[in-house]
Amino acid sequence: MYSFYFLHRADMVNNNGDMVSRSYVLNAPDDLARALAEIAAEDAAAEYGADVLELRVYQDGHLAQTRDLREGEERGGLIRADAADDIPALEGTPLPAGHPVRVEGRLLQYGCTSSG
């Protein structure tokens, strides 16, 4: 079993509830911090944030921590300014790059996956 970060962003695109999403599966705190900086830049340019922005930390294949990274609970909450602070260290063996993982029944590859 491997340890990894799962960062998920989702945005509603119409009034029917259709969503587009981007998921990151990463194994290094620096890579996670870069992904968060990219999202923060997108939010600042758009002046609104994601409907869902969540970080999950998996330790040895098991969900160990979940964090909502938005300011407030309202739709379109901007990413928290401190989102990249205190990224927890991964314990055990980090997920090898290129190794797939199953999260919520979806098979995801290491890196970034978009859907919608």
C-alpha positions as CSV (number, residue, x, y, z in Angstrom):
1,M,0.0,0.0,0.0
2,Y,1.2,3.5,-0.9
3,S,0.8,6.9,0.5
4,F,-0.3,9.9,-1.6
5,Y,-2.1,13.2,-1.8
6,F,-5.4,13.5,-3.6
7,L,-6.4,17.1,-4.5
8,H,-9.9,17.5,-6.0
9,R,-11.4,20.6,-7.6
10,A,-14.9,20.7,-9.1
11,D,-17.0,23.5,-10.5
12,M,-20.6,23.6,-11.5
13,V,-20.9,24.6,-15.2
14,N,-24.7,25.1,-15.6
15,N,-28.0,25.1,-13.7
16,N,-28.5,21.3,-14.3
17,G,-25.8,20.5,-11.8
18,D,-23.2,19.4,-14.3
19,M,-19.7,19.6,-13.0
20,V,-16.2,19.7,-14.4
21,S,-13.4,18.5,-12.2
22,R,-9.7,18.2,-12.0
23,S,-8.0,15.7,-9.7
24,Y,-4.4,15.5,-8.7
25,V,-2.7,12.4,-7.4
26,L,0.7,13.4,-6.1
27,N,3.5,12.0,-3.9
28,A,5.5,15.0,-2.9
29,P,4.7,18.1,-0.8
30,D,6.4,20.4,-3.3
31,D,4.3,19.1,-6.2
32,L,1.2,19.6,-4.0
33,A,2.2,23.2,-3.2
34,R,2.7,23.9,-6.9
35,A,-0.8,22.6,-7.7
36,L,-2.2,24.7,-4.9
37,A,-0.4,27.8,-6.2
38,E,-1.8,27.1,-9.7
39,I,-5.3,26.9,-8.4
40,A,-4.8,30.1,-6.3
41,A,-3.7,32.0,-9.4
42,E,-6.7,30.7,-11.4
43,D,-9.1,31.8,-8.6
44,A,-7.5,35.2,-8.3
45,A,-7.8,35.8,-12.1
46,A,-11.4,34.7,-12.1
47,E,-12.3,36.4,-8.8
48,Y,-14.2,33.3,-7.6
49,G,-13.2,29.8,-6.5
50,A,-14.3,26.2,-6.8
51,D,-17.5,24.7,-5.7
52,V,-15.4,21.8,-4.3
53,L,-11.7,22.1,-3.3
54,E,-10.7,19.2,-1.1
55,L,-7.4,17.7,-0.1
56,R,-7.3,14.1,1.0
57,V,-4.2,12.5,2.5
58,Y,-3.8,8.7,2.1
59,Q,-1.3,7.0,4.4
60,D,-0.4,3.4,3.4
61,G,-3.5,3.2,1.2
62,H,-6.0,4.4,3.9
63,L,-7.6,7.8,4.1
64,A,-6.0,9.6,7.0
65,Q,-7.1,13.2,6.6
66,T,-9.5,15.4,4.6
67,R,-9.4,19.2,4.4
68,D,-11.8,21.6,2.7
69,L,-9.4,24.2,1.2
70,R,-12.0,26.9,0.5
71,E,-12.6,30.1,2.4
72,G,-16.1,29.8,3.9
73,E,-18.7,27.3,2.9
74,E,-20.4,29.2,0.1
75,R,-20.4,28.2,-3.5
76,G,-17.4,29.6,-5.3
77,G,-15.3,29.9,-2.1
78,L,-11.7,31.1,-2.9
79,I,-8.8,28.9,-1.9
80,R,-7.6,29.6,1.6
81,A,-4.5,31.7,1.9
82,D,-2.9,29.1,4.2
83,A,-3.8,26.1,2.0
84,A,-0.2,25.2,1.3
85,D,0.9,25.6,4.9
86,D,1.4,22.6,7.0
87,I,1.1,20.0,4.3
88,P,1.3,16.7,6.2
89,A,4.3,14.5,5.4
90,L,3.5,11.1,3.9
91,E,4.3,8.1,6.0
92,G,5.3,4.8,4.5
93,T,6.1,4.2,0.9
94,P,5.1,7.1,-1.5
95,L,3.0,6.2,-4.5
96,P,5.4,5.6,-7.4
97,A,4.9,8.0,-10.4
98,G,2.8,6.3,-13.0
99,H,1.1,3.9,-10.6
100,P,-2.7,4.1,-10.7
101,V,-4.9,4.4,-7.6
102,R,-8.6,3.9,-7.0
103,V,-10.4,6.8,-5.3
104,E,-14.2,6.7,-4.9
105,G,-14.4,3.9,-7.4
106,R,-12.4,5.9,-10.1
107,L,-9.1,4.6,-11.3
108,L,-6.7,7.6,-11.5
109,Q,-3.2,8.0,-12.8
110,Y,-0.4,9.8,-11.0
111,G,-0.5,13.5,-12.0
112,C,-3.6,15.5,-13.1
113,T,-6.8,14.1,-14.5
114,S,-9.7,16.3,-15.9
115,S,-13.2,15.2,-16.4
116,G,-16.6,16.6,-17.2
